[in-house]
Amino acid sequence: MDPSISESEASQVIEIKWGDRWQVYRRLQELEIPCHCKTDQPLRAEIDNVTALIQIWSILRQLTLPRQELISWLDDCWQLPSKRRKERL
């Protein structure tokens, strides 16, 4: 099952493997993103701002991408020059 977010009236359904739902739910709770997950029901989250959307995207990415791809992505991030570093050069 590919992770995706589909529209609903009050909240968004996060489609993810059933075994990963509670891990995502707990992380959303830690980030104080309103969500609920009942037995045999999909995980639902209220995405009311861009920050919440990016945080959910990041959580799903961590669960679904192979470890090596995540390591490569992080290495690439460390290689990007920051604005502060450019000013020193």
The 8 nearest C-alpha neighbors of each residue, nearest first, counted from 0:
[[1, 16, 15, 2, 14, 3, 17, 63],
 [2, 0, 3, 15, 14, 16, 63, 59],
 [3, 1, 15, 14, 0, 59, 13, 4],
 [4, 2, 14, 13, 1, 5, 15, 12],
 [3, 5, 13, 12, 14, 11, 6, 2],
 [6, 4, 12, 11, 3, 7, 13, 14],
 [7, 5, 11, 4, 12, 8, 10, 9],
 [6, 8, 11, 10, 9, 5, 12, 43],
 [7, 9, 10, 6, 11, 45, 12, 5],
 [10, 8, 7, 11, 45, 6, 44, 46],
 [11, 9, 45, 7, 44, 8, 43, 12],
 [10, 12, 6, 44, 7, 43, 5, 45],
 [11, 13, 43, 5, 4, 42, 14, 41],
 [14, 12, 4, 42, 43, 3, 15, 11],
 [15, 13, 2, 3, 12, 4, 41, 16],
 [14, 16, 2, 13, 17, 0, 20, 1],
 [17, 15, 18, 19, 0, 20, 14, 2],
 [16, 18, 20, 19, 15, 41, 21, 14],
 [17, 19, 16, 20, 21, 22, 15, 23],
 [20, 18, 16, 22, 17, 21, 23, 15],
 [21, 19, 23, 17, 22, 18, 24, 42],
 [22, 20, 24, 23, 19, 25, 18, 36],
 [21, 23, 25, 19, 24, 20, 26, 18],
 [22, 24, 26, 20, 21, 25, 27, 19],
 [25, 23, 21, 27, 22, 26, 20, 28],
 [26, 24, 28, 22, 27, 23, 21, 29],
 [27, 25, 29, 23, 28, 24, 30, 22],
 [28, 26, 30, 24, 32, 29, 25, 31],
 [27, 29, 31, 25, 26, 30, 32, 24],
 [30, 28, 26, 31, 27, 25, 32, 24],
 [29, 31, 27, 28, 32, 26, 54, 51],
 [32, 30, 28, 29, 27, 33, 26, 34],
 [31, 33, 27, 30, 28, 34, 51, 45],
 [34, 32, 45, 44, 31, 28, 35, 27],
 [35, 33, 44, 43, 45, 32, 36, 24],
 [36, 34, 43, 42, 44, 37, 33, 24],
 [35, 37, 42, 41, 43, 40, 38, 24],
 [38, 36, 40, 39, 35, 41, 42, 43],
 [37, 39, 40, 36, 41, 42, 21, 17],
 [40, 38, 37, 41, 36, 17, 42, 20],
 [41, 39, 37, 38, 36, 42, 43, 17],
 [42, 40, 43, 36, 12, 39, 13, 14],
 [41, 43, 36, 13, 12, 35, 20, 40],
 [44, 42, 12, 11, 34, 35, 13, 10],
 [45, 43, 34, 11, 10, 33, 46, 35],
 [46, 44, 10, 33, 47, 11, 34, 32],
 [47, 45, 51, 48, 52, 44, 10, 11],
 [46, 48, 45, 51, 49, 52, 50, 10],
 [49, 47, 50, 51, 46, 52, 53, 45],
 [48, 50, 52, 51, 53, 47, 46, 54],
 [49, 51, 53, 52, 48, 54, 47, 55],
 [52, 50, 54, 49, 53, 48, 46, 55],
 [51, 53, 49, 55, 50, 54, 46, 56],
 [54, 52, 56, 50, 55, 51, 57, 49],
 [55, 53, 51, 57, 56, 52, 50, 58],
 [56, 54, 58, 52, 57, 53, 51, 59],
 [55, 57, 53, 59, 54, 58, 60, 52],
 [56, 58, 60, 54, 55, 59, 53, 61],
 [59, 57, 55, 61, 60, 56, 54, 62],
 [60, 58, 62, 56, 61, 57, 63, 55],
 [59, 61, 57, 63, 62, 58, 64, 56],
 [62, 60, 58, 59, 63, 64, 57, 69],
 [63, 61, 59, 60, 64, 58, 19, 65],
 [62, 64, 60, 61, 59, 65, 2, 1],
 [65, 63, 60, 61, 62, 66, 68, 69],
 [64, 66, 68, 67, 69, 63, 62, 61],
 [65, 67, 69, 68, 70, 64, 61, 71],
 [68, 66, 70, 69, 65, 71, 64, 72],
 [67, 69, 71, 65, 70, 66, 72, 64],
 [70, 68, 72, 66, 67, 71, 73, 65],
 [71, 69, 67, 73, 68, 72, 74, 66],
 [70, 72, 74, 68, 69, 73, 67, 75],
 [71, 73, 69, 75, 70, 74, 68, 76],
 [74, 72, 76, 70, 75, 71, 69, 77],
 [73, 75, 71, 77, 76, 72, 70, 78],
 [76, 74, 78, 72, 73, 77, 71, 79],
 [75, 77, 73, 78, 74, 79, 72, 71],
 [78, 76, 74, 75, 79, 73, 80, 72],
 [77, 79, 75, 76, 80, 74, 73, 81],
 [80, 78, 76, 77, 81, 75, 74, 82],
 [81, 79, 78, 84, 82, 85, 77, 83],
 [80, 82, 84, 83, 85, 79, 86, 78],
 [81, 83, 85, 84, 86, 80, 87, 79],
 [84, 82, 86, 81, 85, 87, 80, 88],
 [83, 85, 81, 87, 86, 82, 80, 88],
 [86, 84, 82, 88, 87, 83, 81, 80],
 [85, 87, 83, 84, 88, 82, 81, 80],
 [88, 86, 84, 85, 83, 82, 81, 80],
 [87, 85, 86, 84, 83, 82, 80, 81]]
